[in-house]
Amino acid sequence: MAEKNKITSEKKANKKKQKGVFSLYKIENDKISRLRPTCERCGSGYFMANHKDRYTCGHCGFTRYKQIK
């Protein structure tokens, strides 16, 4: 039973990613770059959610599909 709890707690720890502002920006040298696109309708304050085949805005619902390569 203890082994099962240990395995599940390890899986949960691996699933957790950085949350908040740290997952939206990338810092290289002294420059900051955005990792996700911003919404075209709402402006620069709203990031779009990253899905498998599209980006969507949670504020207004705008959807932009990713280009197939």
mmJSON file of the N, C-alpha and C atoms, coordinates in Angstrom:
{"data_MODEL":{"atom_site":{
"group_PDB":["ATOM","ATOM","ATOM","ATOM","ATOM","ATOM","ATOM","ATOM","ATOM","ATOM","ATOM","ATOM","ATOM","ATOM","ATOM","ATOM","ATOM","ATOM","ATOM","ATOM","ATOM","ATOM","ATOM","ATOM","ATOM","ATOM","ATOM","ATOM","ATOM","ATOM","ATOM","ATOM","ATOM","ATOM","ATOM","ATOM","ATOM","ATOM","ATOM","ATOM","ATOM","ATOM","ATOM","ATOM","ATOM","ATOM","ATOM","ATOM","ATOM","ATOM","ATOM","ATOM","ATOM","ATOM","ATOM","ATOM","ATOM","ATOM","ATOM","ATOM","ATOM","ATOM","ATOM","ATOM","ATOM","ATOM","ATOM","ATOM","ATOM","ATOM","ATOM","ATOM","ATOM","ATOM","ATOM","ATOM","ATOM","ATOM","ATOM","ATOM","ATOM","ATOM","ATOM","ATOM","ATOM","ATOM","ATOM","ATOM","ATOM","ATOM","ATOM","ATOM","ATOM","ATOM","ATOM","ATOM","ATOM","ATOM","ATOM","ATOM","ATOM","ATOM","ATOM","ATOM","ATOM","ATOM","ATOM","ATOM","ATOM","ATOM","ATOM","ATOM","ATOM","ATOM","ATOM","ATOM","ATOM","ATOM","ATOM","ATOM","ATOM","ATOM","ATOM","ATOM","ATOM","ATOM","ATOM","ATOM","ATOM","ATOM","ATOM","ATOM","ATOM","ATOM","ATOM","ATOM","ATOM","ATOM","ATOM","ATOM","ATOM","ATOM","ATOM","ATOM","ATOM","ATOM","ATOM","ATOM","ATOM","ATOM","ATOM","ATOM","ATOM","ATOM","ATOM","ATOM","ATOM","ATOM","ATOM","ATOM","ATOM","ATOM","ATOM","ATOM","ATOM","ATOM","ATOM","ATOM","ATOM","ATOM","ATOM","ATOM","ATOM","ATOM","ATOM","ATOM","ATOM","ATOM","ATOM","ATOM","ATOM","ATOM","ATOM","ATOM","ATOM","ATOM","ATOM","ATOM","ATOM","ATOM","ATOM","ATOM","ATOM","ATOM","ATOM","ATOM","ATOM","ATOM","ATOM","ATOM","ATOM","ATOM","ATOM","ATOM","ATOM","ATOM","ATOM"],
"id":[1,2,3,4,5,6,7,8,9,10,11,12,13,14,15,16,17,18,19,20,21,22,23,24,25,26,27,28,29,30,31,32,33,34,35,36,37,38,39,40,41,42,43,44,45,46,47,48,49,50,51,52,53,54,55,56,57,58,59,60,61,62,63,64,65,66,67,68,69,70,71,72,73,74,75,76,77,78,79,80,81,82,83,84,85,86,87,88,89,90,91,92,93,94,95,96,97,98,99,100,101,102,103,104,105,106,107,108,109,110,111,112,113,114,115,116,117,118,119,120,121,122,123,124,125,126,127,128,129,130,131,132,133,134,135,136,137,138,139,140,141,142,143,144,145,146,147,148,149,150,151,152,153,154,155,156,157,158,159,160,161,162,163,164,165,166,167,168,169,170,171,172,173,174,175,176,177,178,179,180,181,182,183,184,185,186,187,188,189,190,191,192,193,194,195,196,197,198,199,200,201,202,203,204,205,206,207],
"type_symbol":["N","C","C","N","C","C","N","C","C","N","C","C","N","C","C","N","C","C","N","C","C","N","C","C","N","C","C","N","C","C","N","C","C","N","C","C","N","C","C","N","C","C","N","C","C","N","C","C","N","C","C","N","C","C","N","C","C","N","C","C","N","C","C","N","C","C","N","C","C","N","C","C","N","C","C","N","C","C","N","C","C","N","C","C","N","C","C","N","C","C","N","C","C","N","C","C","N","C","C","N","C","C","N","C","C","N","C","C","N","C","C","N","C","C","N","C","C","N","C","C","N","C","C","N","C","C","N","C","C","N","C","C","N","C","C","N","C","C","N","C","C","N","C","C","N","C","C","N","C","C","N","C","C","N","C","C","N","C","C","N","C","C","N","C","C","N","C","C","N","C","C","N","C","C","N","C","C","N","C","C","N","C","C","N","C","C","N","C","C","N","C","C","N","C","C","N","C","C","N","C","C","N","C","C","N","C","C"],
"label_atom_id":["N","CA","C","N","CA","C","N","CA","C","N","CA","C","N","CA","C","N","CA","C","N","CA","C","N","CA","C","N","CA","C","N","CA","C","N","CA","C","N","CA","C","N","CA","C","N","CA","C","N","CA","C","N","CA","C","N","CA","C","N","CA","C","N","CA","C","N","CA","C","N","CA","C","N","CA","C","N","CA","C","N","CA","C","N","CA","C","N","CA","C","N","CA","C","N","CA","C","N","CA","C","N","CA","C","N","CA","C","N","CA","C","N","CA","C","N","CA","C","N","CA","C","N","CA","C","N","CA","C","N","CA","C","N","CA","C","N","CA","C","N","CA","C","N","CA","C","N","CA","C","N","CA","C","N","CA","C","N","CA","C","N","CA","C","N","CA","C","N","CA","C","N","CA","C","N","CA","C","N","CA","C","N","CA","C","N","CA","C","N","CA","C","N","CA","C","N","CA","C","N","CA","C","N","CA","C","N","CA","C","N","CA","C","N","CA","C","N","CA","C","N","CA","C","N","CA","C","N","CA","C","N","CA","C","N","CA","C","N","CA","C"],
"label_alt_id":[null,null,null,null,null,null,null,null,null,null,null,null,null,null,null,null,null,null,null,null,null,null,null,null,null,null,null,null,null,null,null,null,null,null,null,null,null,null,null,null,null,null,null,null,null,null,null,null,null,null,null,null,null,null,null,null,null,null,null,null,null,null,null,null,null,null,null,null,null,null,null,null,null,null,null,null,null,null,null,null,null,null,null,null,null,null,null,null,null,null,null,null,null,null,null,null,null,null,null,null,null,null,null,null,null,null,null,null,null,null,null,null,null,null,null,null,null,null,null,null,null,null,null,null,null,null,null,null,null,null,null,null,null,null,null,null,null,null,null,null,null,null,null,null,null,null,null,null,null,null,null,null,null,null,null,null,null,null,null,null,null,null,null,null,null,null,null,null,null,null,null,null,null,null,null,null,null,null,null,null,null,null,null,null,null,null,null,null,null,null,null,null,null,null,null,null,null,null,null,null,null,null,null,null,null,null,null],
"label_comp_id":["MET","MET","MET","ALA","ALA","ALA","GLU","GLU","GLU","LYS","LYS","LYS","ASN","ASN","ASN","LYS","LYS","LYS","ILE","ILE","ILE","THR","THR","THR","SER","SER","SER","GLU","GLU","GLU","LYS","LYS","LYS","LYS","LYS","LYS","ALA","ALA","ALA","ASN","ASN","ASN","LYS","LYS","LYS","LYS","LYS","LYS","LYS","LYS","LYS","GLN","GLN","GLN","LYS","LYS","LYS","GLY","GLY","GLY","VAL","VAL","VAL","PHE","PHE","PHE","SER","SER","SER","LEU","LEU","LEU","TYR","TYR","TYR","LYS","LYS","LYS","ILE","ILE","ILE","GLU","GLU","GLU","ASN","ASN","ASN","ASP","ASP","ASP","LYS","LYS","LYS","ILE","ILE","ILE","SER","SER","SER","ARG","ARG","ARG","LEU","LEU","LEU","ARG","ARG","ARG","PRO","PRO","PRO","THR","THR","THR","CYS","CYS","CYS","GLU","GLU","GLU","ARG","ARG","ARG","CYS","CYS","CYS","GLY","GLY","GLY","SER","SER","SER","GLY","GLY","GLY","TYR","TYR","TYR","PHE","PHE","PHE","MET","MET","MET","ALA","ALA","ALA","ASN","ASN","ASN","HIS","HIS","HIS","LYS","LYS","LYS","ASP","ASP","ASP","ARG","ARG","ARG","TYR","TYR","TYR","THR","THR","THR","CYS","CYS","CYS","GLY","GLY","GLY","HIS","HIS","HIS","CYS","CYS","CYS","GLY","GLY","GLY","PHE","PHE","PHE","THR","THR","THR","ARG","ARG","ARG","TYR","TYR","TYR","LYS","LYS","LYS","GLN","GLN","GLN","ILE","ILE","ILE","LYS","LYS","LYS"],
"label_asym_id":["A","A","A","A","A","A","A","A","A","A","A","A","A","A","A","A","A","A","A","A","A","A","A","A","A","A","A","A","A","A","A","A","A","A","A","A","A","A","A","A","A","A","A","A","A","A","A","A","A","A","A","A","A","A","A","A","A","A","A","A","A","A","A","A","A","A","A","A","A","A","A","A","A","A","A","A","A","A","A","A","A","A","A","A","A","A","A","A","A","A","A","A","A","A","A","A","A","A","A","A","A","A","A","A","A","A","A","A","A","A","A","A","A","A","A","A","A","A","A","A","A","A","A","A","A","A","A","A","A","A","A","A","A","A","A","A","A","A","A","A","A","A","A","A","A","A","A","A","A","A","A","A","A","A","A","A","A","A","A","A","A","A","A","A","A","A","A","A","A","A","A","A","A","A","A","A","A","A","A","A","A","A","A","A","A","A","A","A","A","A","A","A","A","A","A","A","A","A","A","A","A","A","A","A","A","A","A"],
"label_entity_id":["1","1","1","1","1","1","1","1","1","1","1","1","1","1","1","1","1","1","1","1","1","1","1","1","1","1","1","1","1","1","1","1","1","1","1","1","1","1","1","1","1","1","1","1","1","1","1","1","1","1","1","1","1","1","1","1","1","1","1","1","1","1","1","1","1","1","1","1","1","1","1","1","1","1","1","1","1","1","1","1","1","1","1","1","1","1","1","1","1","1","1","1","1","1","1","1","1","1","1","1","1","1","1","1","1","1","1","1","1","1","1","1","1","1","1","1","1","1","1","1","1","1","1","1","1","1","1","1","1","1","1","1","1","1","1","1","1","1","1","1","1","1","1","1","1","1","1","1","1","1","1","1","1","1","1","1","1","1","1","1","1","1","1","1","1","1","1","1","1","1","1","1","1","1","1","1","1","1","1","1","1","1","1","1","1","1","1","1","1","1","1","1","1","1","1","1","1","1","1","1","1","1","1","1","1","1","1"],
"label_seq_id":[1,1,1,2,2,2,3,3,3,4,4,4,5,5,5,6,6,6,7,7,7,8,8,8,9,9,9,10,10,10,11,11,11,12,12,12,13,13,13,14,14,14,15,15,15,16,16,16,17,17,17,18,18,18,19,19,19,20,20,20,21,21,21,22,22,22,23,23,23,24,24,24,25,25,25,26,26,26,27,27,27,28,28,28,29,29,29,30,30,30,31,31,31,32,32,32,33,33,33,34,34,34,35,35,35,36,36,36,37,37,37,38,38,38,39,39,39,40,40,40,41,41,41,42,42,42,43,43,43,44,44,44,45,45,45,46,46,46,47,47,47,48,48,48,49,49,49,50,50,50,51,51,51,52,52,52,53,53,53,54,54,54,55,55,55,56,56,56,57,57,57,58,58,58,59,59,59,60,60,60,61,61,61,62,62,62,63,63,63,64,64,64,65,65,65,66,66,66,67,67,67,68,68,68,69,69,69],
"pdbx_PDB_ins_code":[null,null,null,null,null,null,null,null,null,null,null,null,null,null,null,null,null,null,null,null,null,null,null,null,null,null,null,null,null,null,null,null,null,null,null,null,null,null,null,null,null,null,null,null,null,null,null,null,null,null,null,null,null,null,null,null,null,null,null,null,null,null,null,null,null,null,null,null,null,null,null,null,null,null,null,null,null,null,null,null,null,null,null,null,null,null,null,null,null,null,null,null,null,null,null,null,null,null,null,null,null,null,null,null,null,null,null,null,null,null,null,null,null,null,null,null,null,null,null,null,null,null,null,null,null,null,null,null,null,null,null,null,null,null,null,null,null,null,null,null,null,null,null,null,null,null,null,null,null,null,null,null,null,null,null,null,null,null,null,null,null,null,null,null,null,null,null,null,null,null,null,null,null,null,null,null,null,null,null,null,null,null,null,null,null,null,null,null,null,null,null,null,null,null,null,null,null,null,null,null,null,null,null,null,null,null,null],
"Cartn_x":[0.82,0.0,0.869,1.954,2.835,3.531,3.844,4.485,3.547,2.276,1.294,1.17,1.137,1.058,2.304,3.447,4.704,4.713,4.231,4.196,3.237,2.065,1.092,1.577,2.261,2.769,3.883,4.684,5.724,5.105,4.019,3.34,2.738,2.15,1.569,2.647,3.796,4.883,5.404,5.443,5.896,4.876,3.585,2.543,2.535,2.908,2.862,3.903,3.487,4.385,4.404,5.248,5.271,3.954,3.425,2.179,2.414,1.438,1.489,2.303,2.906,3.615,4.847,5.449,6.677,6.475,5.273,5.011,4.647,4.457,4.053,5.203,6.311,7.441,8.715,9.644,10.956,12.002,12.967,13.992,15.305,15.857,17.161,18.03,19.187,20.106,19.356,19.128,18.384,17.087,16.613,15.397,14.298,13.073,11.913,11.089,10.72,9.883,8.657,7.547,6.309,6.288,5.827,5.772,4.456,3.387,2.082,1.668,0.864,0.392,-0.66,-0.824,-1.864,-3.084,-4.22,-5.469,-5.479,-5.924,-5.977,-7.123,-8.191,-9.344,-9.172,-8.733,-8.685,-7.459,-6.362,-5.171,-4.04,-3.013,-1.783,-1.879,-2.932,-3.046,-3.623,-4.084,-4.753,-4.003,-3.481,-2.81,-3.84,-3.483,-4.373,-3.957,-4.953,-4.697,-4.127,-3.179,-2.508,-3.166,-3.821,-4.419,-3.62,-4.016,-3.281,-3.253,-4.404,-4.488,-4.9,-5.004,-5.486,-5.066,-5.202,-5.064,-6.433,-6.88,-8.162,-8.022,-8.821,-8.864,-9.97,-9.661,-10.659,-11.556,-11.139,-11.917,-13.035,-12.711,-13.72,-14.087,-13.305,-13.623,-13.021,-12.166,-11.52,-10.636,-10.7,-9.922,-9.047,-7.775,-6.845,-6.239,-6.408,-5.921,-4.443,-3.724,-2.307,-2.147,-1.064,-0.803,-0.203,-0.677,-0.17,1.118,2.154,3.455,3.692],
"Cartn_y":[-1.184,0.0,1.255,1.225,2.391,2.634,1.534,1.676,2.34,2.015,2.595,4.102,4.521,5.94,6.685,6.028,6.651,6.869,5.909,6.013,7.104,7.169,8.191,9.582,9.727,11.053,11.492,10.553,10.888,11.328,10.654,11.029,12.425,12.737,14.058,15.134,14.85,15.816,16.054,15.01,15.155,15.908,15.781,16.443,17.951,18.388,19.815,20.556,21.667,22.517,23.878,24.746,26.099,26.777,27.479,28.176,29.673,30.407,31.851,32.511,33.608,34.446,33.736,32.854,32.208,31.31,30.808,29.945,30.731,32.04,32.858,33.608,33.771,34.541,33.717,34.08,33.447,34.553,34.388,35.399,34.885,35.601,35.278,36.523,36.369,37.484,38.593,39.722,40.811,41.114,40.168,40.388,39.428,39.921,39.117,38.882,37.62,37.308,36.529,36.727,36.036,34.682,33.664,32.318,32.047,32.682,32.501,33.792,33.676,34.886,35.609,36.896,37.673,37.754,38.06,38.13,39.366,39.192,40.294,41.247,40.744,41.577,42.308,41.589,42.149,43.022,42.754,43.564,42.797,43.519,42.895,42.323,42.601,42.11,40.722,40.132,38.837,37.809,36.771,35.683,34.677,33.981,32.954,31.587,30.721,29.38,28.523,27.675,26.827,25.452,25.102,23.789,23.03,21.808,20.962,21.544,22.037,22.507,23.97,24.686,26.067,26.86,28.184,29.098,29.734,29.839,30.466,31.482,32.541,33.573,33.22,33.196,32.889,34.065,35.258,36.456,36.662,36.635,36.929,35.709,34.626,33.421,33.373,34.32,34.345,33.112,32.457,31.248,31.465,31.104,31.144,29.751,29.147,27.793,27.802,26.779,26.652,26.143,26.563,26.131,24.734,23.894,22.521,22.55,21.924,21.921,20.619],
"Cartn_z":[0.0,0.0,0.0,0.756,0.828,-0.51,-1.215,-2.523,-3.52,-3.457,-4.366,-4.128,-2.872,-2.552,-3.01,-2.906,-3.315,-4.828,-5.584,-7.041,-7.482,-6.88,-7.275,-6.919,-5.784,-5.422,-6.376,-6.871,-7.848,-9.172,-9.591,-10.83,-10.715,-9.567,-9.364,-9.392,-8.83,-8.82,-10.236,-11.055,-12.435,-13.284,-12.96,-13.734,-13.518,-12.327,-12.021,-12.848,-13.413,-14.187,-13.541,-14.063,-13.547,-13.871,-12.905,-13.101,-12.975,-13.42,-13.273,-14.37,-14.02,-14.981,-15.541,-14.782,-15.215,-16.424,-16.639,-17.784,-19.035,-18.932,-20.071,-20.72,-20.008,-20.519,-20.504,-21.375,-21.42,-21.318,-20.415,-20.208,-20.769,-21.733,-22.304,-22.23,-21.644,-21.416,-20.687,-21.314,-20.679,-21.403,-22.228,-23.002,-22.562,-22.582,-22.225,-23.483,-23.73,-24.884,-24.423,-25.103,-24.771,-25.45,-24.729,-25.29,-26.006,-25.582,-26.218,-26.909,-27.962,-28.633,-27.793,-28.056,-27.384,-28.291,-27.71,-28.46,-29.356,-30.588,-31.538,-31.232,-30.662,-30.339,-29.01,-27.992,-26.631,-26.384,-27.044,-26.864,-26.209,-25.822,-25.352,-23.94,-23.209,-21.841,-21.71,-22.818,-22.759,-23.599,-22.927,-23.62,-24.102,-25.157,-25.71,-25.167,-24.938,-24.436,-25.558,-25.215,-26.184,-26.194,-27.303,-27.488,-28.544,-28.804,-29.741,-31.151,-31.624,-33.001,-33.131,-32.009,-32.083,-30.846,-30.943,-29.819,-29.592,-28.343,-28.055,-26.941,-27.028,-26.002,-25.019,-23.751,-22.74,-22.429,-22.82,-22.527,-23.544,-24.831,-25.864,-26.706,-26.64,-27.399,-28.788,-29.126,-30.435,-30.589,-31.764,-32.03,-33.251,-33.116,-34.24,-34.372,-35.538,-35.763,-36.123,-35.652,-35.949,-37.372,-38.006,-39.375,-39.357,-40.254,-40.355,-41.176,-40.617,-41.301,-41.986],
"occupancy":[1.0,1.0,1.0,1.0,1.0,1.0,1.0,1.0,1.0,1.0,1.0,1.0,1.0,1.0,1.0,1.0,1.0,1.0,1.0,1.0,1.0,1.0,1.0,1.0,1.0,1.0,1.0,1.0,1.0,1.0,1.0,1.0,1.0,1.0,1.0,1.0,1.0,1.0,1.0,1.0,1.0,1.0,1.0,1.0,1.0,1.0,1.0,1.0,1.0,1.0,1.0,1.0,1.0,1.0,1.0,1.0,1.0,1.0,1.0,1.0,1.0,1.0,1.0,1.0,1.0,1.0,1.0,1.0,1.0,1.0,1.0,1.0,1.0,1.0,1.0,1.0,1.0,1.0,1.0,1.0,1.0,1.0,1.0,1.0,1.0,1.0,1.0,1.0,1.0,1.0,1.0,1.0,1.0,1.0,1.0,1.0,1.0,1.0,1.0,1.0,1.0,1.0,1.0,1.0,1.0,1.0,1.0,1.0,1.0,1.0,1.0,1.0,1.0,1.0,1.0,1.0,1.0,1.0,1.0,1.0,1.0,1.0,1.0,1.0,1.0,1.0,1.0,1.0,1.0,1.0,1.0,1.0,1.0,1.0,1.0,1.0,1.0,1.0,1.0,1.0,1.0,1.0,1.0,1.0,1.0,1.0,1.0,1.0,1.0,1.0,1.0,1.0,1.0,1.0,1.0,1.0,1.0,1.0,1.0,1.0,1.0,1.0,1.0,1.0,1.0,1.0,1.0,1.0,1.0,1.0,1.0,1.0,1.0,1.0,1.0,1.0,1.0,1.0,1.0,1.0,1.0,1.0,1.0,1.0,1.0,1.0,1.0,1.0,1.0,1.0,1.0,1.0,1.0,1.0,1.0,1.0,1.0,1.0,1.0,1.0,1.0,1.0,1.0,1.0,1.0,1.0,1.0],
"B_iso_or_equiv":[0.0,0.0,0.0,0.0,0.0,0.0,0.0,0.0,0.0,0.0,0.0,0.0,0.0,0.0,0.0,0.0,0.0,0.0,0.0,0.0,0.0,0.0,0.0,0.0,0.0,0.0,0.0,0.0,0.0,0.0,0.0,0.0,0.0,0.0,0.0,0.0,0.0,0.0,0.0,0.0,0.0,0.0,0.0,0.0,0.0,0.0,0.0,0.0,0.0,0.0,0.0,0.0,0.0,0.0,0.0,0.0,0.0,0.0,0.0,0.0,0.0,0.0,0.0,0.0,0.0,0.0,0.0,0.0,0.0,0.0,0.0,0.0,0.0,0.0,0.0,0.0,0.0,0.0,0.0,0.0,0.0,0.0,0.0,0.0,0.0,0.0,0.0,0.0,0.0,0.0,0.0,0.0,0.0,0.0,0.0,0.0,0.0,0.0,0.0,0.0,0.0,0.0,0.0,0.0,0.0,0.0,0.0,0.0,0.0,0.0,0.0,0.0,0.0,0.0,0.0,0.0,0.0,0.0,0.0,0.0,0.0,0.0,0.0,0.0,0.0,0.0,0.0,0.0,0.0,0.0,0.0,0.0,0.0,0.0,0.0,0.0,0.0,0.0,0.0,0.0,0.0,0.0,0.0,0.0,0.0,0.0,0.0,0.0,0.0,0.0,0.0,0.0,0.0,0.0,0.0,0.0,0.0,0.0,0.0,0.0,0.0,0.0,0.0,0.0,0.0,0.0,0.0,0.0,0.0,0.0,0.0,0.0,0.0,0.0,0.0,0.0,0.0,0.0,0.0,0.0,0.0,0.0,0.0,0.0,0.0,0.0,0.0,0.0,0.0,0.0,0.0,0.0,0.0,0.0,0.0,0.0,0.0,0.0,0.0,0.0,0.0,0.0,0.0,0.0,0.0,0.0,0.0],
"pdbx_formal_charge":[null,null,null,null,null,null,null,null,null,null,null,null,null,null,null,null,null,null,null,null,null,null,null,null,null,null,null,null,null,null,null,null,null,null,null,null,null,null,null,null,null,null,null,null,null,null,null,null,null,null,null,null,null,null,null,null,null,null,null,null,null,null,null,null,null,null,null,null,null,null,null,null,null,null,null,null,null,null,null,null,null,null,null,null,null,null,null,null,null,null,null,null,null,null,null,null,null,null,null,null,null,null,null,null,null,null,null,null,null,null,null,null,null,null,null,null,null,null,null,null,null,null,null,null,null,null,null,null,null,null,null,null,null,null,null,null,null,null,null,null,null,null,null,null,null,null,null,null,null,null,null,null,null,null,null,null,null,null,null,null,null,null,null,null,null,null,null,null,null,null,null,null,null,null,null,null,null,null,null,null,null,null,null,null,null,null,null,null,null,null,null,null,null,null,null,null,null,null,null,null,null,null,null,null,null,null,null],
"auth_seq_id":[1,1,1,2,2,2,3,3,3,4,4,4,5,5,5,6,6,6,7,7,7,8,8,8,9,9,9,10,10,10,11,11,11,12,12,12,13,13,13,14,14,14,15,15,15,16,16,16,17,17,17,18,18,18,19,19,19,20,20,20,21,21,21,22,22,22,23,23,23,24,24,24,25,25,25,26,26,26,27,27,27,28,28,28,29,29,29,30,30,30,31,31,31,32,32,32,33,33,33,34,34,34,35,35,35,36,36,36,37,37,37,38,38,38,39,39,39,40,40,40,41,41,41,42,42,42,43,43,43,44,44,44,45,45,45,46,46,46,47,47,47,48,48,48,49,49,49,50,50,50,51,51,51,52,52,52,53,53,53,54,54,54,55,55,55,56,56,56,57,57,57,58,58,58,59,59,59,60,60,60,61,61,61,62,62,62,63,63,63,64,64,64,65,65,65,66,66,66,67,67,67,68,68,68,69,69,69],
"auth_comp_id":["MET","MET","MET","ALA","ALA","ALA","GLU","GLU","GLU","LYS","LYS","LYS","ASN","ASN","ASN","LYS","LYS","LYS","ILE","ILE","ILE","THR","THR","THR","SER","SER","SER","GLU","GLU","GLU","LYS","LYS","LYS","LYS","LYS","LYS","ALA","ALA","ALA","ASN","ASN","ASN","LYS","LYS","LYS","LYS","LYS","LYS","LYS","LYS","LYS","GLN","GLN","GLN","LYS","LYS","LYS","GLY","GLY","GLY","VAL","VAL","VAL","PHE","PHE","PHE","SER","SER","SER","LEU","LEU","LEU","TYR","TYR","TYR","LYS","LYS","LYS","ILE","ILE","ILE","GLU","GLU","GLU","ASN","ASN","ASN","ASP","ASP","ASP","LYS","LYS","LYS","ILE","ILE","ILE","SER","SER","SER","ARG","ARG","ARG","LEU","LEU","LEU","ARG","ARG","ARG","PRO","PRO","PRO","THR","THR","THR","CYS","CYS","CYS","GLU","GLU","GLU","ARG","ARG","ARG","CYS","CYS","CYS","GLY","GLY","GLY","SER","SER","SER","GLY","GLY","GLY","TYR","TYR","TYR","PHE","PHE","PHE","MET","MET","MET","ALA","ALA","ALA","ASN","ASN","ASN","HIS","HIS","HIS","LYS","LYS","LYS","ASP","ASP","ASP","ARG","ARG","ARG","TYR","TYR","TYR","THR","THR","THR","CYS","CYS","CYS","GLY","GLY","GLY","HIS","HIS","HIS","CYS","CYS","CYS","GLY","GLY","GLY","PHE","PHE","PHE","THR","THR","THR","ARG","ARG","ARG","TYR","TYR","TYR","LYS","LYS","LYS","GLN","GLN","GLN","ILE","ILE","ILE","LYS","LYS","LYS"],
"auth_asym_id":["A","A","A","A","A","A","A","A","A","A","A","A","A","A","A","A","A","A","A","A","A","A","A","A","A","A","A","A","A","A","A","A","A","A","A","A","A","A","A","A","A","A","A","A","A","A","A","A","A","A","A","A","A","A","A","A","A","A","A","A","A","A","A","A","A","A","A","A","A","A","A","A","A","A","A","A","A","A","A","A","A","A","A","A","A","A","A","A","A","A","A","A","A","A","A","A","A","A","A","A","A","A","A","A","A","A","A","A","A","A","A","A","A","A","A","A","A","A","A","A","A","A","A","A","A","A","A","A","A","A","A","A","A","A","A","A","A","A","A","A","A","A","A","A","A","A","A","A","A","A","A","A","A","A","A","A","A","A","A","A","A","A","A","A","A","A","A","A","A","A","A","A","A","A","A","A","A","A","A","A","A","A","A","A","A","A","A","A","A","A","A","A","A","A","A","A","A","A","A","A","A","A","A","A","A","A","A"],
"auth_atom_id":["N","CA","C","N","CA","C","N","CA","C","N","CA","C","N","CA","C","N","CA","C","N","CA","C","N","CA","C","N","CA","C","N","CA","C","N","CA","C","N","CA","C","N","CA","C","N","CA","C","N","CA","C","N","CA","C","N","CA","C","N","CA","C","N","CA","C","N","CA","C","N","CA","C","N","CA","C","N","CA","C","N","CA","C","N","CA","C","N","CA","C","N","CA","C","N","CA","C","N","CA","C","N","CA","C","N","CA","C","N","CA","C","N","CA","C","N","CA","C","N","CA","C","N","CA","C","N","CA","C","N","CA","C","N","CA","C","N","CA","C","N","CA","C","N","CA","C","N","CA","C","N","CA","C","N","CA","C","N","CA","C","N","CA","C","N","CA","C","N","CA","C","N","CA","C","N","CA","C","N","CA","C","N","CA","C","N","CA","C","N","CA","C","N","CA","C","N","CA","C","N","CA","C","N","CA","C","N","CA","C","N","CA","C","N","CA","C","N","CA","C","N","CA","C","N","CA","C","N","CA","C","N","CA","C","N","CA","C","N","CA","C"],
"pdbx_PDB_model_num":[1,1,1,1,1,1,1,1,1,1,1,1,1,1,1,1,1,1,1,1,1,1,1,1,1,1,1,1,1,1,1,1,1,1,1,1,1,1,1,1,1,1,1,1,1,1,1,1,1,1,1,1,1,1,1,1,1,1,1,1,1,1,1,1,1,1,1,1,1,1,1,1,1,1,1,1,1,1,1,1,1,1,1,1,1,1,1,1,1,1,1,1,1,1,1,1,1,1,1,1,1,1,1,1,1,1,1,1,1,1,1,1,1,1,1,1,1,1,1,1,1,1,1,1,1,1,1,1,1,1,1,1,1,1,1,1,1,1,1,1,1,1,1,1,1,1,1,1,1,1,1,1,1,1,1,1,1,1,1,1,1,1,1,1,1,1,1,1,1,1,1,1,1,1,1,1,1,1,1,1,1,1,1,1,1,1,1,1,1,1,1,1,1,1,1,1,1,1,1,1,1,1,1,1,1,1,1]
}}}
